[in-house]
Amino acid sequence: MFILSKSILSIFLGYVIAISLGFIIVPLFKKIGLVQNVSRSINLRHLVKDKTPTMGGLIFILPSVIILSFLFINKNVSFAINFIIVIISFILYAFLGFLDDFLKIKYHNNKGLSILKKFIIEILIALSIFIIFILMGNSTVISFLNFKIDLNYLYGIFILLLMISTTNAVNITDGLDGLCAGISLIAFLTYGIIAWKYNHIVGNELIAIFCFIMVGSLLGFLHFNFYPAKIFMGDLGSLALGGSIAAISIILKIELSLLIIGFVFVIETLSSLLQILSIKIFRKRLFKKSPLHHHFEEEGMVESDIIKLFYMISIICSLISLIYYT
């Protein structure tokens, strides 16, 4: 009951702080010109979103920093060194996203950091996380169903692929109002329940609290981000979400759960990858537009209906994961 009350309190505090910040940040960012220039290559219906404030990820990033800092200062939770990996992932990927957003705003385009520079920084962050992970004496075994494989130092490559693919997958999914935030909320809720179920394991209590703070914060953020969006999360938000979700799966030692819990992220990324390969090899498009949510738009689906469909898929996948992992 004590852990449950902490979880409910974490969701409540995350929501209250996030929605309070939103009422300050949204008009402030609009006033000072922190706005996004919508690409003309996307569906023309998106042009109405031009000059919408961006970098709204701060609305759900700051509550977690504030609440966790308070918990540590007052020693209300048992500190676990492994949790550093989640925080480092969260902060470093948020900073990378901030740099990308800042350049887009500064030069009034959607280019930001070059793909190469972004990729190199992502590799460096993932390598740093792997080094910390190994120095802490963590297991390099991955398991799924009844199979277990010890990757030893190949686990570094595995973490590298996991972190980069997840951050980019979440970033790709951030293309419709409320889509990425809602799917991420479902993922955090799922991982929070799994961590809460096994709170006797050192560090899982903190993972659960962090996840539930993010659930509340994302709920508050969705008040401003759901269709029609008053603010976008930007790369600042999407990369922070992807990095922390990947790190949580690593610390909980259920890395492959991302394939199910993050199924929407997976199919969004696969649709983009398959589109690129099809055009390069066969000179033919598989989808009218990629990622997948834009294909559905081209097919005439209403944006809010696409979001609801993807939410439902994500909820079903998360329920499957909870049945298996709890």
N, C-alpha and C positions, 0 to 999 in steps of 0.2 A: 504493500500500500504506500510505503514511503517513496519508493521509486516512481510509482504511478502518479503520486501527487506532484513530484518534481517534474515529471513529464508534462502534465497538464499545465503547471505553472510556467514551464518553459515555452509552451505553445502560446499561452496567454500573453506573457511578457514580450515575446517576439512579435506578436501581432500588434500589440499596443504601441510599442516603440516604432515599428515599421510604418504603421499608418500615420502616426504623429509626424515622423520624418517626411513621409510622402507629401503631407499638406504644406510642408516648408520647402522641400526640394523641387517639386514639380513647378510651381510658379517662379521660384528663384532661378532654376536652370533655363527656363524659357526667357526670363528677363535678361540674363547675362549672355544668352546666345549659345548655350550648350545644346545644340540641336543637331539632328541627323538629316543629311541630304539623301533622300530616297533615290535609288538607282532607277533610271528610266528603262532598264532592261527587264525589270520585274513587271508583273501584271499592272496595267494602267490604273486599276482601281486603287493601287497602293500610293499613287501620286498625292492623294488627299492627306497622306501621312507625312508628307514632306515638311521639314522644319519642326517635327515633334521632338521634344527634349529627349536626350539620351543620357547614358551613364547612370540610369536609374538603379543599377545594381547596388548602389550605395544604400538604397532603402532597405535591402535585406542583408547586406554585408555588415553594416554598422550595428544592428541589434545583437548579432552573435558576438561581435567583439566586445560590446558594452556588457552584456550579461555574463559572458565567460570570464571577463576581467574581474567583475564583481564576485563571482563564485570563487575564483582563485585567491583574491585578496582576503575574502572572509573564510576561506578554506571550508566551503560547504560541500565539497566533493573530494573524493580520494584522487589525487593527481596521479596520472599514468604517463610515463615518458613516451610511450607509443603514440599518444594523442598529438604529440608535436608534429608528426608526419601529416596529420589531417590539417592542422593549423598552417603549417608551412605551405602545403599545397594550395589551400584556400587563399592565403595572402599573396604568394608569388604569382599564381595564375591571375589573380585579380589585378595585380600590378602590371602584368603583361597586357591584360585587356585594357587597362587604363591608358597605357602608352599607345595602343592601337587606336582607341577612341579619340585620344587627344590629337593625334596626327590627322585623323579624318575630319575633326572639327576645325583644326587649324588651317588645313588646306581645302576645306569645303568640298571634299569628295569622299568616295567610299574605299579608297586604296589603303590608307593606314600603313602599317608596317609591311614590308615586302614579305612574300611567302617564305623566302629563304631565311630572312632574319627572324621571323616569327617561329619557324621550324627549329632553328638553331637554339633559340631561347627556350623553347618547349623541351628540347632534348636535354639542355643543361639543368632545367628544373627537375625533370624526371630522373636524371643521373644523381642529382643531389639527394633526392628522396630515397633512391635505392641505396646509396652509401650510408645514409642515416639508418635505414631499415636494417642493413647488414650489421652495422656497428652495435645495434641494440640486440643483436643475437636472435633475430626473428627467423622463423622457419621458411625455407625456400620450397616447401612442398605445396603443390596445388592439388586439389581434390574435386572430383565431381562424380556423383552417384557412388559407386563402390571402387572407383579408380583413384589411385594416388601416385603422383610422379614428383620426385625430387629433382628440381631443375638446377640446383646448386647455383653457380654464378650465371647460368643462362637465365635465372630468374630476373637478373638486371635487364636483359633484353625484353623479357616478358612485361616487367613494370613499365619500361620505356614505351612499348607498344600500347599497353593498357592506358597509361596516362595521356599519351598523345591522341590516341583514337577516341577516348572518352571526351576529352576537352573539345576536340574538333567536332565530334558528333553532336554534343550539346549546343555548340556554336552554330552548326548548320541548321539545327532544329529551331533556332530562334529566328523564325521568319514570318510568323503570324502572331497577332496580338494575344498574349496570354498562353501561347502554346508551350514554349520552353519552360516558363515559370510553373505552369500547372503540372507538366510531366515530371519536372524536378521535384515539386512538392510531393507527388505520389511516391517517387523514389526515396526521398528522405524519410517519409512516413514509414515506408516498408523497412528500410534499414534501421530506423529508430526502434521499431517493434522487435526486430531480430536481436538488436543489441540489448534492448530492455529484457528480453526473454532470457538472455545469458549474461545478466548483469554481474553474476558472481565472478566472471572472468575479468581480471585486472584491465582497466581501461574502457570496458564496454559501457560502464555507467556514463562516462564522459561522452562517448560516441552517441549514446542514446539522447543525452541532454542536448548535444550539438544538433543532432538531427531534428529534434522536436522544436528547438529554437528556430531552425531553418523553416520548418513547417509553418509556424506562426508568422515568421517574417515574410515568407512567400505569399501567405494568405493576405497579409497587409499590402504587399506589393501588387498583388493581383487586383486590388481595388482600383489601382491607377493604371494597370497594364492590360486588363482584360478589354476585349473588343467593345468600343473603339478605344485604343490605347491613348492615355494622356502622357505617357512616358515610356521609353524603351529601356531595357536593361543594359544594352550595349555589350561589347566584348568584355568589359569590366565585370559584368554580371555573369554572362554565359561561361566564360573561362573559369571563373571562380567556382561556379556550380559543378562544372565537369571535373575540375581538379579535385575538389573535395569529395564528390561521389566516388570517383575512382580510388582515392586514398582510403575511404571508409571500407570499401570492398576488400582492399588489401589488408587493412588492419584486422578486420573481422575474419580474414582468411576464407572468404567466399568470393574470390575474384571473378569466377566464371558466372556468378549470379547476375553480373551486369548484362549478360546476353539476354536474360529474361526480364529482370527489373527494368533495364534500359532498352527494351525491345524496340520502342518507337525511335529512340536515338539510333539504334542499329539499322533499322529499315530506311531511315532518312539518309544515313550515310551511304548505305549500299546503293540506294537509288541514284545518288550523285556519282558514285564511283562507276556503276554500270553504265550510266549515261555517257560519261567521259570515254570509257573503253569502247562503247558501241560506236560513238562518233569517230574515234581515232581509227578503229579497226574496220568497221563496216560502213562508215560514212552515213550512218543512219541513227536517228534518235529512238530510244526505247520509250521515253516519256515526252510529253509535250514540253514540259519544263521540269527541271530538278532543282532542289530535292522534291520528294514525293508530294509534300503539301502544295507546292506550286502546280504540280500536274493536276491535282484535284481541282484547283482553282480554274485552270484552263478548261477543265471538263465542265465547268459551270457551277460547281458546288459553292455554296455561301461560306465565307470565311469562318463564321461561328460554328457552322455544321461540321467543318473539317476538324476544328479544335475539339468539339464534343466527341467525334469519332475517335480521335487519337487519345483523348482522355480515357475513353471506355476501354480501348485496347490496352492502355497502360495499367488501368485498374485490374483488369482480368489477369494480366501477366504478373502483377504484384501479388495478387491473391494466390496464384499458382506457386510463387516463390515462398510465400508465407506458409503454405501447406507443407512444402518440402523442408524449409529451413527451421521451422518451429515445431 
